[in-house]
């Protein structure tokens, strides 16, 4: 069903006529496309296909909601001075480009992170997009016995921070990432 919706969207939006054209559009092999047709599309495939076609991942995976996305950018101007780090892939699934080397070599700078804005309850040791004041950060978050939160980077060149929970806004939990060598 998901594959059928993908093909329908590609035909409607990009005038794709066959599976070979679809594979070229998505920059995947025809074998990957056959696998998607028989086994289902991977979650990364859903996110990337939806971004290429500017369609909703919710519609692609479930058939619910509208097929086409509206404006796909958010006006957040954080993470240093660069604009438009965030792009909308679904209602609660978002992407952001890793702005620094705070998680290198685990997550190199410029990697694409996918996060879920519905996952804002802290699970110790998971990676979150957090907001402190007007700035956004990517950090592992741990509860401390004192009641504070410990914010940790994988790269030890970046220091750990301890902060009161009231001073942190959890934007969402990082659920996957795609390493980029940009």
Order of alpha helices (4+ residues) and beta strands (2+ residues): alpha-alpha-alpha-alpha-alpha-beta-beta-beta-beta-beta-beta-beta-beta
